Amino acid sequence: MIIHYHIKEQSFIARIAAFNLRKDHAAIVIHRTIYLWGISKADFQAQPRYVNHEFQHLYQYYQIGTLRFLYEYLIESMHKGYSNNKFEIEARNAETTTQLADFVLLTK
């Protein structure tokens, strides 16, 4: 399994996420793209915990598919909130591991 992904800096969608989370920066994954706001690609890639968190979301998309992930993520967030969303819990737990690093490749 190899997951190819892209990074898009200064993304409007990530800006909305940052606003909703009340933060000055954010990353959000949709399908195979990591959208960034308030953080450069280089600064993002220099933070292993942040990268591992987003890699876990890429893997979640890979596991269950884009539409199902988006639907289940939305339902989880509506019922349990962002912090208690099972996908976010799984991503936070993945922050200290590099198990996906060899399977996720940046596409230029």
Summary of the structure (lengths in Angstrom):
residues: 108
radius of gyration: 13.0
end to end distance: 18.7
largest distance: 37.2
contacts: 292
relative contact order: 0.19
helix: 54%
strand: 18%
